Amino acid sequence: MTDEFQAPDPIGESEAVDLIPEEESPEEADFTSGEGLVALAGIIILAVWIIFEVIAKNYSVTTLAIVLALLAVVLPRIKREEVKKIQQLPILMKVIGYGLVAVGIVEVIDDISYGVYDSIFGVIGALLAYAAYVMAFMGARSIET
């Protein structure tokens, strides 16, 4: 006789509630979505800052670009409940993406006027940063709010 005692389930299987739906899980990094493209642009901008400004001292991005890039990378990793207290995540990521685009436009104008294209590392750093700004625009434009 294998009658084992099983405690009753306080929450029935049909009553279980998933706090974070599968399509909104913050653990999954989907770089094909609009939010993911803005986050990837943030990662590229941070990499350009670390490699070309901190280490090589050839090309620099503005402080506002660094702050927006950090926000773009960190915000999707915060639990959805915490972000909803501030505002909806897609709206925030769209604002950050368009903010990066505005910073990128100013960056291109500054780079042309100050002539940062004197070394190959400056050119590579600038092109990577410009690609990240374009990626942020594409991502912000595709985010549905």
N, C-alpha and C positions, 0 to 999 in steps of 0.2 A: 504494500500500500504506500503510495507516494503522495499522500495528501500533505502538502506543505502549506503553511499559513502565509498568505499574502496580504499585506496591509492594503487597505483601500487607498486608491490614488486620490489625493485631495483635489486635484484639478484633473478632470476627465480629459482623455485624449482629444475629444471633440471640442473642449473648452480652452485648450492651450492657445495662448496668444503669442505670436512672434513679435517681439518689440522692434526689431529691425528687419524689414522685408528683404528678401534675397536680392532684389534688384538694387537696393540702396545700401548694401553692406559696405562699410568703410574699409574692410580688410582687403577687398578686391580692387586692385589698381587697374583701371580700364583706360589706357591712354588713347583709345579711339573715340571716347566721348569728348564733349566740349570741355567739361571740367578737367578731364585727364590731359587734354592738350594744353590748357592753361597751366596745370601743375607741371607738366613736362617742360614748358617754356620757362617756368620758374626754376626748375632744376638746371636747365642749360644756362640761365643767367647767373645763378649762383656758382656754377662751374667756371664760367668765364671770369667772374669776379675773383674766385680763388686762384685760378691758374694764371690769368693774364695780369691781374693787379697785385694780388698778395705775393705770389711767387716770382713772376717774371718782371713785374713793374713796367709793363709796356702799354697796356690798354686798361682803362677803367670805366666802370658803369656808375651811374649816379646812385646816391644813397637811397633815393626813393625807389629806384628799380630793385635794389637789394631788399628793401622792406616789403615791397609788393611781391617779389619772388618768394620770400620767406612765408608770407601769408598764403600764397598760392600752393605752396608745398605742404604747409601745416594744416590748413583748414579742412581739406578732405580727410585727414587722418583723425580728426576729433570726432567723438561720438555724435551721432546725428541729434540726439536729444540736447546736447550742450549747444550745438550750433543753432538749433531752432529757437533757443532762448534769445540769441542775438538777432538773427534774421534767417531767412531761408538760404541754404547753401548755394543753390544755383544763382540766385541774385548776387550774392557776395562774390562768387567766382566770376560772374559776368562783369561786375564793376572792377574787380582786380585785373581781369584780362584787358578791358578797355583802358584801365589806368596804365598798364604796361605798354599798350600801344601809344598812348599819349607821351609817355616817357621816352619811348623809342623814337618818335618823331623829333622830339627835342634833342635826343642823343645824336641822331643823324645830322641835324643842323649844326650842332656843336662840333661834331667830328669834322665836318667839312670846313667850318670856319676856323678851327684850331689846327687843322692839318695833322691828324693822328696817324696818317697813313705813311709814315716815314720808315717804318720797319715792317718786316714780314709778319712778326708776331702781333703787331698792332692791327694789321690788315686781317689776319686770321681771327683775332679776338673780336674785331668789329663785325666781321661777316657772321660769326657765330651768334653774337648778340642780336644782330639784325634778323637772323633767321628765327631766333627765339621770340622776338617781337611780332614777327609775321605769324608765327605759330600761336601766340597768345591772341592775336586778332581772329584767326580762324576758329580757335576754340571758343572765344567769347561770343562770336557771331553765331555759332551753332548751338549754344546753350538755350534751351527753351525755358522761359519763366512763366 
